Amino acid sequence: MIIVSILAWVFRVVLVYVILQFVLTIYDRLSVQHKPLEGGLGIVVWEVLYEAMVTWLAFLTYGIGFIDYDAIFLRRRDKRYPPVLLIHGYMMNRAYYLYLHVRLALDGFRVFSVNLYPPLRSIPELAERLADKMDYIADKTGEKEAFLIGHSMGGLVARSYAASPRGSGRVKRLITIASPHRGTRIAVLGLGKNAREMVPGSAFLQSLDEKPLPRIYALWSTLDNMVVPPENAYTEGMPNMSVPFRGHIAMLFSNTVYRHVVFLLRGETEDA
């Protein structure tokens, strides 16, 4: 009973946290951007509850992320496809990708994950951790290139890596999921260098925009509770797809997102 009570208390805290995020997102859309809120109240309430549920589950599984479980999913994978590296977002770890990781592995992909640490360092510094992991993947598989899938800040870390000398020619394609390519206003509430770098108009984002883009496909939500405004997850001049009414972390549990990710991973190889 004590465990159940603790879990229920944690869920209530997460629910309040998520509600506040959505309130900020909706306020920004209605009062700052002066745009109508798409969908009805019922859809918004459902997405708030769903986002709270998956955030709660992600919190409960956070400890699993300290285990390097990549090797468990690498047996008898299909070598027709280049390796796939999953890159988590701000204050997260590899466990946030566990659902996507397992699904991709079951579909035959060789999937790797990385923990970006220390969590409050600058994005270019975190890109060095990504570079180390890419070197490990090359040693493990003998393949220089890999697909990168970056959620939230992970997409910016991947872009920073791709534009660095260590990342040159190493990224077959970058798929970003709810990544604030043009920053997010909610970043002013965050801690650390990386949070300040995600504020719209930051020196980091300006410098990143001046660098060549890797081949990107951006998936973004029209009701993102962390990327404010949600359209800041859109990339100019590159393919994009909007997913209606999905929360920030819920994007990682979306069947629509998963189908597009698999289509891009398989299609990129089969069309080559």
PEZI-V992004 format. One record per pair of residues at least 24 apart in sequence whose C-alpha atoms are under 8 Angstrom apart, sorted by the first residue. I is the first residue (numbers start at 1). J is the second residue. D is the distance in whole Angstrom. If there is no record, write none. Layout:
i=I j=J d=D
i=I j=J d=D
//
This chain:
i=10 j=56 d=8
i=11 j=52 d=7
i=11 j=53 d=8
i=11 j=56 d=6
i=14 j=52 d=6
i=14 j=55 d=7
i=14 j=56 d=6
i=15 j=48 d=8
i=15 j=49 d=7
i=15 j=52 d=5
i=15 j=53 d=8
i=18 j=48 d=7
i=18 j=51 d=7
i=18 j=52 d=6
i=18 j=225 d=8
i=19 j=48 d=6
i=21 j=225 d=5
i=21 j=226 d=7
i=22 j=48 d=7
i=22 j=224 d=8
i=22 j=225 d=5
i=24 j=225 d=8
i=25 j=223 d=8
i=25 j=224 d=7
i=25 j=225 d=6
i=25 j=226 d=8
i=25 j=228 d=6
i=25 j=229 d=7
i=28 j=228 d=7
i=28 j=229 d=7
i=29 j=229 d=7
i=43 j=245 d=7
i=44 j=245 d=7
i=47 j=245 d=7
i=47 j=246 d=6
i=47 j=247 d=6
i=48 j=247 d=7
i=50 j=247 d=8
i=50 j=250 d=7
i=51 j=246 d=8
i=51 j=247 d=5
i=51 j=248 d=7
i=51 j=249 d=7
i=51 j=250 d=6
i=54 j=249 d=7
i=54 j=250 d=6
i=55 j=249 d=7
i=55 j=250 d=8
i=58 j=95 d=7
i=58 j=96 d=6
i=61 j=95 d=6
i=61 j=96 d=8
i=62 j=92 d=8
i=62 j=93 d=7
i=62 j=95 d=6
i=62 j=96 d=7
i=63 j=95 d=8
i=64 j=95 d=6
i=65 j=93 d=6
i=65 j=94 d=5
i=65 j=95 d=4
i=65 j=96 d=8
i=65 j=115 d=8
i=66 j=93 d=8
i=66 j=94 d=8
i=66 j=95 d=8
i=66 j=115 d=8
i=70 j=111 d=7
i=70 j=112 d=5
i=70 j=113 d=7
i=73 j=102 d=8
i=73 j=105 d=6
i=73 j=110 d=7
i=73 j=111 d=7
i=74 j=105 d=7
i=74 j=110 d=6
i=74 j=111 d=7
i=76 j=108 d=8
i=77 j=105 d=7
i=77 j=108 d=5
i=77 j=109 d=6
i=77 j=110 d=6
i=78 j=108 d=5
i=78 j=109 d=6
i=78 j=110 d=7
i=79 j=109 d=8
i=79 j=110 d=8
i=80 j=269 d=8
i=81 j=109 d=7
i=81 j=110 d=8
i=81 j=265 d=8
i=81 j=266 d=7
i=81 j=269 d=6
i=82 j=110 d=7
i=82 j=143 d=7
i=82 j=145 d=7
i=82 j=146 d=6
i=82 j=147 d=7
i=82 j=269 d=8
i=83 j=109 d=7
i=83 j=110 d=5
i=83 j=111 d=6
i=83 j=112 d=7
i=83 j=137 d=8
i=83 j=141 d=8
i=83 j=143 d=8
i=83 j=145 d=8
i=83 j=146 d=5
i=83 j=147 d=6
i=84 j=109 d=7
i=84 j=110 d=6
i=84 j=111 d=5
i=84 j=112 d=6
i=84 j=146 d=6
i=84 j=147 d=5
i=84 j=148 d=6
i=84 j=149 d=7
i=85 j=111 d=6
i=85 j=112 d=5
i=85 j=113 d=5
i=85 j=114 d=8
i=85 j=146 d=7
i=85 j=147 d=6
i=85 j=148 d=5
i=85 j=149 d=6
i=86 j=111 d=7
i=86 j=112 d=6
i=86 j=113 d=5
i=86 j=114 d=7
i=86 j=148 d=6
i=86 j=149 d=5
i=86 j=150 d=6
i=87 j=113 d=6
i=87 j=114 d=6
i=87 j=115 d=8
i=87 j=148 d=7
i=87 j=149 d=6
i=87 j=150 d=5
i=87 j=151 d=6
i=87 j=154 d=5
i=87 j=155 d=7
i=87 j=158 d=8
i=88 j=114 d=8
i=88 j=115 d=7
i=88 j=116 d=8
i=88 j=150 d=6
i=88 j=151 d=5
i=88 j=152 d=7
i=88 j=153 d=7
i=88 j=154 d=5
i=89 j=150 d=7
i=89 j=151 d=6
i=89 j=152 d=5
i=89 j=153 d=4
i=89 j=154 d=5
i=89 j=155 d=8
i=90 j=119 d=7
i=90 j=152 d=7
i=90 j=153 d=6
i=90 j=154 d=7
i=90 j=194 d=8
i=90 j=195 d=8
i=91 j=119 d=6
i=91 j=120 d=8
i=97 j=252 d=7
i=99 j=252 d=8
i=99 j=253 d=7
i=100 j=252 d=7
i=100 j=253 d=7
i=100 j=258 d=8
i=104 j=262 d=8
i=112 j=137 d=8
i=120 j=191 d=7
i=120 j=192 d=4
i=120 j=193 d=6
i=120 j=194 d=6
i=120 j=195 d=8
i=121 j=192 d=6
i=121 j=193 d=6
i=121 j=194 d=6
i=122 j=192 d=8
i=122 j=193 d=5
i=122 j=194 d=5
i=122 j=197 d=7
i=123 j=156 d=7
i=123 j=157 d=6
i=123 j=160 d=7
i=123 j=193 d=8
i=123 j=194 d=5
i=123 j=197 d=8
i=124 j=157 d=7
i=124 j=160 d=6
i=124 j=161 d=7
i=126 j=157 d=7
i=127 j=157 d=5
i=127 j=158 d=7
i=127 j=160 d=6
i=127 j=161 d=5
i=128 j=161 d=7
i=130 j=157 d=8
i=130 j=158 d=8
i=130 j=161 d=7
i=131 j=161 d=7
i=131 j=166 d=6
i=131 j=167 d=7
i=144 j=170 d=6
i=145 j=169 d=7
i=145 j=170 d=4
i=145 j=171 d=5
i=145 j=172 d=6
i=146 j=170 d=7
i=146 j=171 d=6
i=146 j=172 d=5
i=146 j=173 d=7
i=147 j=171 d=6
i=147 j=172 d=5
i=147 j=173 d=5
i=147 j=174 d=6
i=147 j=175 d=8
i=147 j=265 d=8
i=148 j=172 d=8
i=148 j=173 d=6
i=148 j=174 d=5
i=148 j=175 d=6
i=149 j=174 d=6
i=149 j=175 d=5
i=149 j=176 d=6
i=149 j=177 d=7
i=150 j=174 d=7
i=150 j=175 d=6
i=150 j=176 d=5
i=150 j=177 d=6
i=150 j=179 d=7
i=151 j=176 d=6
i=151 j=177 d=5
i=151 j=178 d=6
i=151 j=179 d=6
i=151 j=252 d=8
i=152 j=176 d=7
i=152 j=177 d=6
i=152 j=178 d=5
i=152 j=179 d=4
i=152 j=180 d=6
i=152 j=248 d=8
i=153 j=179 d=6
i=153 j=180 d=7
i=154 j=179 d=7
i=155 j=179 d=5
i=155 j=180 d=8
i=155 j=181 d=8
i=156 j=180 d=8
i=156 j=181 d=7
i=159 j=208 d=8
i=159 j=213 d=7
i=159 j=214 d=7
i=160 j=208 d=7
i=162 j=213 d=8
i=162 j=214 d=6
i=163 j=211 d=6
i=163 j=212 d=7
i=163 j=213 d=7
i=163 j=214 d=8
i=171 j=214 d=7
i=172 j=215 d=7
i=173 j=214 d=7
i=173 j=215 d=5
i=173 j=216 d=6
i=173 j=217 d=8
i=174 j=214 d=7
i=174 j=215 d=6
i=174 j=216 d=5
i=174 j=217 d=6
i=175 j=216 d=6
i=175 j=217 d=5
i=175 j=218 d=6
i=175 j=219 d=8
i=175 j=261 d=7
i=176 j=216 d=7
i=176 j=217 d=6
i=176 j=218 d=5
i=176 j=219 d=6
i=177 j=218 d=6
i=177 j=219 d=5
i=177 j=220 d=6
i=177 j=251 d=7
i=177 j=252 d=8
i=178 j=218 d=8
i=178 j=219 d=6
i=178 j=220 d=5
i=178 j=221 d=7
i=178 j=224 d=8
i=178 j=227 d=7
i=178 j=233 d=6
i=178 j=248 d=6
i=178 j=251 d=7
i=179 j=218 d=8
i=179 j=220 d=7
i=179 j=227 d=7
i=179 j=233 d=5
i=180 j=227 d=6
i=180 j=232 d=5
i=180 j=233 d=5
i=180 j=234 d=8
i=181 j=205 d=8
i=181 j=232 d=6
i=181 j=233 d=5
i=181 j=234 d=7
i=181 j=235 d=7
i=182 j=232 d=5
i=182 j=233 d=7
i=182 j=234 d=8
i=183 j=227 d=7
i=183 j=228 d=8
i=183 j=232 d=6
i=183 j=233 d=8
i=184 j=226 d=7
i=184 j=227 d=5
i=184 j=228 d=5
i=184 j=229 d=7
i=184 j=232 d=7
i=185 j=227 d=7
i=185 j=228 d=5
i=185 j=229 d=7
i=186 j=226 d=7
i=186 j=227 d=7
i=186 j=228 d=6
i=217 j=241 d=8
i=219 j=243 d=7
i=219 j=257 d=7
i=221 j=245 d=6
i=221 j=246 d=6
i=221 j=247 d=7
i=221 j=248 d=8
i=221 j=251 d=8
i=222 j=246 d=7
i=223 j=247 d=6
i=224 j=248 d=5
//
